[in-house]
Amino acid sequence: MMHRMLRFPSQWEWHVLHSPREATEGLSRRSKTAAGSRPSPKREDPQPLSRAAHADPPRLTMSRSVTPESSDREKAEFRLLVKQDLPDLGGWLEETENCRYNHIAVSERNGGEPVLHGTLLFQASDDAEDIAPLHFWITAKQLVTLHHDMRLAIRLQMEPWKDKLDRCQSAPEAFFVIIACLLETFHSGLDGFETRLGELERAMRASNRTGLMNDIFERRYDLLHWSHLFIPIREIHSAAKEAFLATLVEQEEFKRIEYKLERISALLTHYAIEIDTLLAMDDAISSFRGNEIMKTLTIFTALFAPATVVGALFGMNFERIPYAKEPLGFMVASLVVLFSTIAIYWWLWLKGWTGDLLNDKRPYAIDQLTKPRKKRGRGGRRKPGPQPDDEKGNTHVG
């Protein structure tokens, strides 16, 4: 474990605790086997924060560390030293030891000073399985974070995050700079999700094959993944307002993160509506196809009804059946079946039941409905006098 304390120009402190963890299994909504199949990261000695090694603020005021190969006694002594430096963190360190889920809480120190603490699960890279925990403990002048890898701390050394942290007026504001850094993965992930969703919409428009339903559900699962990661960040935003009230609401980085959360929330809502629309369209198309199949089977049944009736009549076990022994009996029966089948098909065609349900097969009826009517007087001639507006060729809508 490593402990470094950074003091910033506005006199707030950031305590960075780094505790390597063997595996991140069980942190994602994905299967545990996928997470467990990844090789464990190679153990390395924790690298110091490069920004703390310079004379520029923030100033590194303290540094302690133990290596992963240290004995349990050395690790216990290290935790004791950390608790001595930060006596209010004893219970919090014990809670975070095995915390593998989102947890946000608001409490108070002795004297009524508000404290925001908990655990946030975030996606550390573009890999949806790469879910890491960030444990935090925040007061007005102290920010304590416990990391299990140094990727986030390294990203915060780069611009523009380094300059943003230097300009923060309080520890809660600095924590929302960290949240903004975490949301960069959100934006890149949602951009990729939008690309895949657009490809799905184009594929559905070009060819609505049966397998598209699986693709739609896969996009739904992806959206649920981002929603599950976004909800605790929204909860932290509300909990921070509850804890620090007006002292935080007016600060710059808090306002920026508020607008960023609104933008991401609007995107998630829009994507959810699009997926619901695709599901509704697929359901409607499936229902229409089912109706077309049933209609086709019904038409075939109606067309073969005469042949079925004639075959049933001539197949009865009676001694005397009319025309059964006549030389032209078979020909007469065949002609009756043929003309009956043609008559039934003609009747179905006139009703418009043999083609697409959406395209009526009655051109004559359609022409009669769409043909403009002409008002004439007696004898087929127009009545003398001024013509009304309808007879002057004016078109009325509605």
Residue pairs with C-beta under 8 A, 6 or more apart in sequence:
1 17
1 18
1 19
1 65
1 66
1 75
1 78
1 79
1 82
2 16
2 17
2 18
2 19
2 46
2 63
2 64
2 65
2 66
3 15
3 16
3 17
3 18
3 62
3 63
3 64
3 65
3 78
3 81
3 82
3 85
4 15
4 16
4 48
4 49
4 52
4 60
4 62
4 63
5 13
5 14
5 15
5 16
5 60
5 61
5 62
5 63
5 85
6 13
6 14
6 15
6 16
6 49
6 52
6 58
6 59
6 60
6 61
7 13
7 57
7 58
7 59
7 61
8 14
8 57
8 58
8 165
8 166
8 168
8 174
9 57
9 58
9 166
10 168
10 169
10 170
11 141
12 140
12 141
12 142
12 143
12 168
12 169
12 170
12 171
12 174
13 141
13 142
13 143
13 171
14 58
14 143
14 144
14 145
14 165
14 171
14 174
15 86
15 142
15 143
15 144
15 145
16 49
16 145
16 147
16 153
17 82
17 144
17 145
17 146
17 147
18 46
18 146
18 147
18 148
18 150
18 153
19 146
19 147
19 148
20 41
20 43
20 46
20 68
20 148
20 149
21 148
21 149
22 40
23 35
23 36
23 40
24 35
24 130
24 131
24 132
24 133
24 148
25 32
25 35
25 36
26 32
26 35
26 100
27 35
27 100
27 121
27 131
27 132
27 133
28 35
28 128
28 129
28 131
29 224
29 225
29 228
30 128
30 129
34 129
35 129
38 129
41 149
43 68
45 67
46 65
46 150
47 150
48 63
49 60
49 153
49 157
50 157
51 58
51 157
51 162
52 58
52 59
52 60
52 63
53 60
57 166
58 165
58 166
62 85
64 78
64 81
64 82
65 78
66 74
66 75
66 78
70 78
79 93
82 89
82 93
83 89
83 90
83 93
86 142
86 144
88 109
88 115
89 137
89 144
92 117
92 135
92 137
92 144
93 146
96 119
96 135
96 146
99 119
99 133
99 135
100 133
101 119
101 121
102 118
102 119
102 120
102 121
102 232
102 235
103 118
103 119
104 116
104 118
104 119
104 120
104 232
104 235
104 236
104 239
105 116
105 117
105 118
105 239
106 114
106 115
106 116
106 239
106 242
106 243
107 114
107 115
107 117
108 114
108 115
109 115
109 139
113 139
113 140
114 139
114 140
114 243
114 244
115 137
115 138
115 139
115 243
116 136
116 137
116 138
116 172
116 175
116 236
116 239
116 240
116 243
116 244
117 136
117 137
117 138
118 135
118 136
118 236
119 133
119 134
119 135
119 136
120 133
120 134
120 136
120 182
120 232
120 233
120 236
121 131
121 132
121 133
121 134
121 229
121 232
122 131
122 132
122 134
122 182
122 185
122 229
123 130
123 131
123 132
123 185
123 186
123 189
123 229
124 130
124 131
124 132
124 149
124 151
124 152
124 185
125 151
125 185
126 185
126 188
126 189
126 192
128 189
128 222
128 225
132 147
132 148
132 149
132 151
132 152
133 148
134 145
134 146
134 147
134 152
134 178
134 182
135 145
135 146
136 143
136 144
136 145
136 146
136 175
137 143
137 144
137 145
138 144
138 171
138 172
138 175
138 240
138 243
139 171
140 170
140 171
140 172
140 244
140 247
141 170
141 171
142 171
143 171
143 172
143 174
143 175
145 178
147 153
152 178
152 181
152 182
155 161
155 181
156 162
156 165
156 177
156 178
156 181
161 177
161 180
161 181
164 177
164 180
164 253
165 174
165 177
167 252
168 174
168 177
168 251
168 253
169 251
170 244
170 247
170 248
170 251
172 240
172 243
172 244
172 248
172 251
172 254
173 248
173 251
173 252
173 253
173 254
174 253
175 240
176 237
176 240
176 253
176 254
176 256
176 257
177 253
179 233
179 236
179 257
180 253
180 256
180 257
180 260
182 233
183 233
183 257
183 260
183 264
186 226
186 229
186 230
186 264
187 264
189 226
190 226
190 264
190 267
190 268
190 271
193 219
193 222
193 223
193 226
193 271
194 271
196 219
196 222
197 219
197 271
197 274
197 275
200 212
200 215
200 216
200 219
200 278
201 274
201 278
203 212
203 215
204 212
204 278
204 281
204 282
208 282
208 285
212 282
213 282
216 275
216 278
216 279
216 282
219 275
220 275
220 279
223 268
223 271
223 272
223 275
226 268
227 268
230 264
230 265
230 268
233 261
234 261
234 265
237 257
237 258
237 261
240 248
240 254
241 248
241 249
248 254
249 255
288 357
291 357
292 357
295 353
295 357
299 348
299 353
299 354
302 344
302 348
303 341
303 344
303 345
304 341
305 344
306 336
306 337
306 340
306 341
306 344
307 337
307 341
310 333
310 336
310 337
313 321
314 321
314 324
314 333
323 329
323 332
323 333
326 332
345 354
348 354
349 361
350 362
352 360
352 361
352 362
354 361
355 361
360 366
374 391
375 382
375 390
375 391
376 382
377 383
382 391
389 396
390 396
